[in-house]
Amino acid sequence: MPFLVFSLMLVVFGLTTGEFVIAGILPDVSRELSVSIPAAGLLVSAYALGMIVGGPVVTTLTARLPRRPLIVGLIVTSIAGNAASALAPSYPVLLAARFVAGLVVATFFAVAISTAVSTAPAGRQASTVARLTLGMNLGIVAGTPLGTVIGHDLGWRATFAAVAAFSAAALALVLRSVPDRPAPTVGSLAGELRVFTGRDVLLAIALTAAGNLGVVTVFSFLAPLVTDVSGFSDEAVPVLLLVYGAGAVIGNFLGGWLADKALMPSLAGLLAVLAGVLAVGGAISGHRLPAAVLWFVLGVLAFAIIPGMQTRVLATAQAAPTLAIAVNASGFQLAAAFAGWLGGRLIDGPGPRSIYPVAAALTIVGLLIALYSLRRDRRPAAAPTPQEPAAHH
């Protein structure tokens, strides 16, 4: 792995750990700050809201900055947000600190992808994206459990302090690896935003949201699914998270390799397989061994689709790739928020097992978008009309 990609991947690891680790220390935060668990849960929402707002806003405001100082500034802001979280004297201050920490994540991820891909050999763009998103895998599989252990042993403030310290160490590597290049040439704000009038760009962003929504809904409710449906004990939940994470690491590299070979055909094929696995999930999840295998396969497929989806956005938004990737990340956060609401309604209504077939139906929507996009790609090239810019492939 190139040193540049490795250093950026470490930052992604720190950001992902900072995002997900709150779930493991929520009761500790609730007790110390004397707030209810639902109120403490809003800390997750504050971070997600920061990502949703920061994606388009921060990316647009910083579009004319040179990449190296921009990347450094984004990492420093994240470090400050996590350090402020560790030192927060009250719940409102902690809430604000989590919002600030999340504010730069979508922009950093977008800039990191565009910077890394710009140095990738021809035909290896998706594999490069997969190496960056390995940081997400490791943040979920290793960073979150480790941060939870630190929080339980040393207090929840130590968890945020550790995330800040790790990000600072990664920053030192970034300073050595990211080239000092001039600011990218960008047009007016209206010109940047005009990229979203292209149908292929909108389809790519819709593909990310719809294609991930089903499996994100399932993952969000892993604990009740494995205990109430599959009959595992509470102690088995971390083990099955590791099983899912092991599949995710494999899927990440598999998806990058497939996307480099055939981007849209591989995405359509992976979504079709994912929809099929989710469809049978409800039937086999009542038995422990098939359920364990199911979670491994879901981990593979859930992360195999990510490199191709990010590469598709880059390919269709060449006029403003960084902004498009950032908006795509914000869209993914909106989908995740909707997944939390939807899964809750299903559990309260028909029951947790119903999440599987509903997730399969949602994934089929993503598959249809992928097939439609593939069909558009295979049409003979035509001159662009004033209403629709030329698509980039």
C-alpha positions in Angstrom: 0.0 0.0 0.0 1.5 3.4 -1.0 2.5 5.5 2.1 0.1 8.3 1.1 -2.9 5.9 1.0 -1.7 4.3 4.2 -1.5 7.5 6.2 -4.9 8.7 4.9 -6.3 5.2 5.8 -5.1 5.6 9.4 -7.0 8.9 9.6 -10.2 7.2 8.3 -9.7 4.5 11.0 -9.6 7.2 13.7 -12.6 9.1 12.3 -14.6 5.8 12.1 -13.7 4.8 15.6 -14.7 8.2 16.9 -18.1 7.9 15.1 -19.0 4.4 16.3 -17.4 4.1 19.7 -20.0 6.2 21.4 -22.4 3.2 21.2 -20.1 1.2 23.6 -19.7 4.0 26.2 -23.2 5.4 26.1 -24.3 4.2 29.5 -21.1 5.6 31.1 -21.7 9.0 29.6 -25.3 8.9 30.7 -24.4 8.1 34.3 -21.6 10.7 34.7 -23.5 13.6 33.0 -26.8 12.6 34.7 -28.8 12.4 31.4 -31.1 9.6 30.2 -29.9 7.0 27.7 -32.2 8.5 24.9 -30.6 11.9 25.6 -27.1 10.4 25.5 -28.2 8.7 22.2 -28.5 12.2 20.7 -24.7 12.4 20.8 -24.8 9.9 17.9 -27.3 12.1 16.1 -25.2 15.2 16.7 -22.2 13.5 15.0 -24.3 12.4 12.1 -25.9 15.8 11.7 -22.4 17.3 11.6 -21.6 14.9 8.7 -24.8 15.7 6.9 -24.4 19.4 7.1 -20.6 19.5 6.7 -20.6 17.3 3.6 -21.9 20.0 1.1 -21.2 23.1 3.2 -17.6 22.6 4.3 -16.6 21.1 0.9 -18.1 24.0 -0.9 -16.4 26.6 1.3 -13.0 24.9 1.1 -13.1 24.0 -2.6 -10.4 26.6 -3.6 -7.9 25.6 -0.8 -4.8 23.6 -1.7 -5.2 20.0 -0.8 -2.4 19.6 1.8 -3.3 22.5 4.1 -7.0 21.5 3.7 -6.4 17.9 4.7 -4.3 19.1 7.7 -7.0 21.6 8.7 -9.8 18.9 8.6 -7.8 16.5 10.7 -6.9 19.2 13.2 -10.6 20.1 13.5 -11.5 16.5 14.1 -8.7 16.3 16.8 -10.1 19.4 18.4 -13.7 18.0 18.4 -12.6 14.8 20.1 -10.3 16.6 22.6 -13.2 18.9 23.5 -15.4 15.8 23.9 -12.9 14.4 26.4 -12.9 17.7 28.4 -16.6 18.6 28.1 -17.8 19.8 31.5 -21.5 19.3 30.6 -23.9 17.5 28.3 -24.6 20.6 26.0 -20.9 21.1 25.5 -20.4 17.4 24.7 -23.3 17.6 22.2 -21.6 20.6 20.5 -18.2 18.9 20.5 -19.6 15.8 18.8 -21.3 18.0 16.1 -17.9 19.7 15.4 -16.1 16.3 15.3 -18.6 15.1 12.7 -18.6 18.3 10.7 -15.4 17.6 8.7 -15.7 13.8 8.2 -17.5 13.8 4.9 -15.2 16.5 3.4 -12.1 14.7 4.6 -13.3 11.4 3.1 -14.1 13.1 -0.2 -10.7 14.9 -0.4 -8.8 11.8 0.7 -10.5 9.7 -2.0 -9.9 12.3 -4.7 -6.3 12.8 -3.6 -5.5 9.1 -3.4 -7.3 8.3 -6.7 -5.3 11.0 -8.5 -2.1 9.1 -7.7 -3.5 5.7 -8.6 -2.3 3.8 -11.7 -4.8 3.6 -14.5 -7.5 0.9 -13.9 -6.7 0.8 -10.1 -9.0 3.6 -8.9 -11.5 1.3 -7.2 -8.8 -0.7 -5.5 -7.3 2.5 -4.1 -10.7 3.4 -2.7 -10.9 0.0 -1.2 -7.6 0.6 0.6 -8.9 3.8 2.1 -12.2 2.2 3.2 -10.2 -0.5 4.9 -9.8 2.1 7.6 -13.6 2.1 8.0 -13.6 -1.7 8.3 -10.8 -1.7 11.0 -12.5 1.2 12.8 -15.6 -0.9 13.2 -14.0 -4.2 13.8 -11.0 -3.2 16.0 -11.2 0.5 16.9 -14.7 0.5 18.4 -14.2 -2.5 20.7 -10.8 -1.2 21.8 -12.2 2.2 22.5 -15.0 0.6 24.5 -12.5 -1.3 26.6 -10.6 1.9 27.2 -13.8 3.7 28.2 -14.8 0.9 30.7 -11.4 0.7 32.3 -10.3 4.4 32.3 -13.6 6.3 31.8 -15.4 7.5 28.7 -13.3 10.7 28.5 -10.2 8.5 28.0 -11.9 7.0 24.9 -12.2 10.4 23.2 -8.7 11.4 24.3 -7.4 8.2 22.7 -9.2 8.9 19.4 -7.7 12.4 19.4 -4.2 11.1 20.2 -4.4 8.5 17.5 -5.6 11.1 14.9 -2.7 13.3 15.9 -0.2 10.5 15.3 -1.8 9.8 11.9 -1.5 13.6 11.1 2.2 13.3 11.6 2.3 10.7 8.8 0.0 12.7 6.6 2.4 15.7 6.9 5.1 13.5 5.5 3.1 11.9 2.7 0.6 14.3 1.2 2.2 16.4 -1.6 2.0 20.1 -1.5 0.0 20.8 -4.7 -1.8 24.0 -5.8 -5.5 24.4 -5.2 -7.6 22.6 -7.8 -9.1 24.7 -10.5 -12.8 25.2 -9.7 -15.4 27.4 -11.2 -18.1 29.4 -9.5 -20.3 27.9 -6.8 -23.1 27.8 -9.3 -20.8 25.9 -11.7 -19.8 23.4 -9.0 -23.5 22.8 -8.0 -24.4 22.4 -11.7 -22.8 18.9 -11.5 -25.9 17.8 -9.7 -28.0 18.5 -12.8 -26.4 15.6 -14.5 -28.7 12.5 -14.4 -25.8 10.1 -14.1 -24.5 11.9 -11.0 -27.9 11.9 -9.4 -28.3 8.2 -10.2 -24.9 7.4 -8.7 -25.9 9.1 -5.4 -29.3 7.5 -5.4 -27.5 4.1 -6.0 -25.4 4.6 -2.9 -28.4 5.5 -0.8 -30.8 2.8 -2.0 -28.2 0.1 -2.5 -27.0 0.4 1.1 -30.3 1.1 2.9 -31.4 -2.5 3.3 -28.2 -3.9 4.6 -27.6 -0.9 6.9 -31.1 -1.4 8.4 -30.1 -5.1 9.1 -26.8 -4.1 10.6 -28.3 -1.4 12.8 -30.4 -4.0 14.5 -27.8 -6.8 14.7 -28.2 -7.2 18.5 -32.0 -8.0 18.5 -31.7 -10.0 15.3 -29.1 -12.4 16.7 -30.6 -12.7 20.2 -34.4 -12.5 19.6 -34.5 -14.3 16.2 -31.4 -16.5 16.1 -31.3 -17.4 19.8 -27.8 -16.3 20.6 -26.9 -15.0 24.0 -25.9 -11.4 24.6 -22.3 -12.5 25.0 -22.3 -13.7 21.4 -23.1 -10.2 19.9 -19.4 -9.0 19.9 -18.3 -12.3 18.4 -20.8 -12.0 15.6 -19.7 -8.4 15.1 -16.2 -9.7 14.5 -17.6 -12.3 12.1 -19.3 -9.5 10.2 -16.2 -7.4 10.3 -14.0 -10.2 9.0 -16.4 -10.5 6.0 -16.3 -6.8 5.6 -12.5 -6.7 5.2 -12.6 -9.5 2.5 -15.6 -7.8 0.8 -13.8 -4.5 0.7 -10.9 -5.8 -1.4 -13.1 -8.1 -3.4 -15.4 -5.2 -4.4 -12.4 -3.0 -5.3 -11.0 -5.7 -7.6 -14.3 -6.4 -9.3 -15.0 -2.7 -9.8 -11.7 -2.2 -11.5 -12.5 -5.1 -13.8 -16.1 -4.1 -14.7 -17.6 -1.3 -12.6 -21.4 -1.3 -13.2 -21.8 -5.0 -14.1 -20.1 -6.0 -10.9 -22.2 -3.6 -8.8 -25.4 -4.9 -10.4 -24.3 -8.5 -9.7 -23.3 -7.8 -6.1 -26.6 -6.1 -5.4 -28.5 -9.0 -6.9 -26.6 -11.5 -4.7 -27.1 -9.2 -1.6 -30.9 -9.0 -2.3 -31.0 -12.8 -2.6 -29.1 -13.3 0.6 -31.3 -10.9 2.5 -34.4 -12.6 1.1 -33.5 -15.9 2.5 -32.1 -14.4 5.7 -35.5 -14.4 7.4 -35.9 -18.1 6.7 -32.5 -19.3 7.9 -31.8 -16.8 10.7 -33.8 -18.9 13.2 -30.9 -21.4 13.3 -27.6 -20.5 14.9 -25.0 -21.9 12.4 -26.8 -20.6 9.3 -27.2 -17.3 11.0 -23.5 -17.0 11.8 -22.7 -17.8 8.2 -25.3 -15.3 7.1 -23.6 -12.5 9.1 -20.2 -13.3 7.5 -21.7 -13.2 4.0 -23.6 -10.0 4.7 -20.3 -8.4 5.9 -18.6 -9.4 2.6 -21.5 -8.1 0.4 -22.2 -4.9 2.4 -18.6 -3.7 1.9 -18.0 -5.2 -1.5 -20.4 -2.6 -3.0 -18.8 0.4 -1.4 -15.6 0.9 -3.5 -17.6 0.6 -6.8 -20.3 3.1 -5.6 -17.6 5.7 -4.6 -15.8 5.1 -7.9 -19.1 5.6 -9.8 -19.7 8.9 -8.2 -16.1 10.0 -9.2 -16.6 8.8 -12.7 -19.9 10.7 -13.3 -19.0 13.9 -11.5 -15.6 14.8 -13.1 -16.6 18.5 -13.0 -16.8 18.5 -9.2 -15.7 15.1 -7.9 -14.9 16.2 -4.3 -18.2 17.9 -3.8 -20.1 15.0 -5.2 -18.3 12.5 -3.0 -19.0 14.6 0.1 -22.7 15.0 -0.8 -22.7 11.2 -1.4 -21.4 10.7 2.1 -24.1 13.0 3.5 -26.7 11.0 1.6 -25.4 7.8 3.1 -25.8 9.3 6.6 -29.4 10.3 5.8 -30.0 6.7 4.6 -28.5 5.4 7.9 -30.8 7.7 9.9 -33.8 6.5 8.0 -32.7 2.9 8.5 -32.7 3.4 12.3 -36.3 4.7 12.1 -37.5 2.0 9.7 -36.0 -0.9 11.7 -37.6 0.4 14.9 -41.0 0.5 13.2 -40.6 -3.0 11.9 -39.6 -4.4 15.3 -42.6 -2.7 17.0 -44.9 -4.0 14.2 -44.4 -7.4 12.5 -41.3 -8.2 14.5 -37.5 -8.2 14.0 -37.5 -11.1 11.5 -39.5 -8.9 9.0 -36.4 -6.7 8.7 -34.8 -9.2 6.3 -37.5 -9.3 3.5 -38.0 -5.5 3.7 -34.2 -5.0 3.4 -34.2 -7.3 0.4 -36.9 -5.2 -1.3 -35.0 -2.0 -0.6 -31.8 -3.6 -2.1 -33.8 -4.5 -5.2 -34.5 -0.8 -5.7 -30.7 -0.2 -5.7 -30.3 -3.0 -8.2 -32.9 -1.5 -10.5 -31.0 1.8 -10.4 -27.7 0.0 -11.2 -29.3 -1.8 -14.1 -30.8 1.4 -15.4 -27.4 3.1 -15.1 -25.7 0.2 -16.9 -28.3 0.5 -19.7 -27.5 4.2 -20.1 -23.8 3.5 -20.2 -24.3 1.0 -23.1 -26.4 3.4 -25.2 -24.6 4.9 -28.2 -23.0 8.3 -27.3 -25.2 11.3 -28.2 -24.5 15.0 -28.3 -25.5 16.6 -25.0 -28.6 18.7 -24.9 -28.8 22.1 -23.1 -31.1 20.4 -20.5 -28.7 17.6 -19.6 -24.8 17.8 -19.5 -22.8 15.1 -21.2 -22.3 12.0 -18.9 -18.8 11.1 -18.0 -17.9 7.4 -18.0 
